[in-house]
Amino acid sequence: MSYVNGQFEVEAGIPASVLSGTIGADAHEPGEPATRIFDVNDLVNVDCNWSLTGSLARMIGGTWQCDLYLESMGGGREFELEGCTVPLAPSGPGTYACTIPIPPGTITFAPGETDIVYQLVVSLTYKDTNGRPGPIVGFVELPMVQWYQDV
């Protein structure tokens, strides 16, 4: 698996020259290239990168909330992992990043199961200076991945 570009949306009616962005992510074991198969006993990191551009980008304050959802493609348990809260840096370059870890042992199997396929989805939410969600979101749907348990 490699870095996947997602969808970044600003409320309808705002021209891209005024405010727009990009988002992407990938999943990998630390020190290893991105892949689509993971051992449940290994740490998996989901690296997320996004940017905010346009003439209004330097005027927006608040935070980004970047989370990870794992949707089972079958009978497995589903997960929501709270990721990172990243402050907006209006005077900065407009680029942001965070890593969401999936610790060893997070993915578990029912008795008799030895593997589960998941769809990983990164969700990015803009929150204003009062912590309320605002009209900017991003999503990345990573390719399906398989977790296995070496028995």
Buried (B, 14 or more C-beta within 10 A) or exposed (E): BEEBEBEBBBEEEBEEEEBBBBBBBBBBBEEEEBBEEBBBEBBBBBBBBBBBBBEBBBEBEBBBBBBBBBBBEEEBEEBEBEBBBBEBEBEEEBEBEBEBBBEEEBBEBEEEEEBBBBBBBBBBBBBBEEEEEBEBBBBBBBEEBEBBBEE
